Amino acid sequence: MKLINYLQQLNQKSSEDILFVEEPWTIEANTQIVTAERDQTVININGKRYTYFLEIFIINELFEDLDEENMTFEKKCQRIIEYATNDA
C-alpha cells in the first residue's frame, strides 16, 4: 500500500505500530506497518527493502499540529515526510 493511503487510515491502526517505507520517501512510496520491531531500522519483505519512517503516535501528533494549517492532505503528508527525513 502507498504511504498516502496508510496516512489516510491511521485512525484504524494502533498508535504503537511503526511505518517502514521504501526509499525514496514520497507519498506514493510502498509502505508496511510493523508491530514490535522497535530496534530495527531496515526490514526486508518479499525482496523489498523498507526503512524506518515513524511511529504512528508521532504521525498522529504531527497531524494534530498541522490541523491548524490551511493546506491539503497531500501537503500535510509531504510535511510529515520532511519531518521524518530531517528531524526524526
FENDA-V467957 format. One record per backbone hydrogen bond with DSSP energy under -1.0 kcal/mol. CO is the residue of the C=O (numbers start at 1). NH is the residue of the N-H. If there is no record, write none. Layout:
BEGIN
co | nh
CO | NH
CO | NH
END
This chain:
BEGIN
co | nh
1 | 31
2 | 6
3 | 7
4 | 8
9 | 12
10 | 13
14 | 17
15 | 57
17 | 56
18 | 34
19 | 53
20 | 32
21 | 51
26 | 29
27 | 4
29 | 3
30 | 22
32 | 20
34 | 18
37 | 40
41 | 52
43 | 50
45 | 48
48 | 45
50 | 43
51 | 21
54 | 19
55 | 59
56 | 60
57 | 61
58 | 62
59 | 63
60 | 64
61 | 65
62 | 66
63 | 67
66 | 69
69 | 71
72 | 76
73 | 77
74 | 78
75 | 79
76 | 80
77 | 81
78 | 82
79 | 83
80 | 84
81 | 85
82 | 86
83 | 87
83 | 88
END
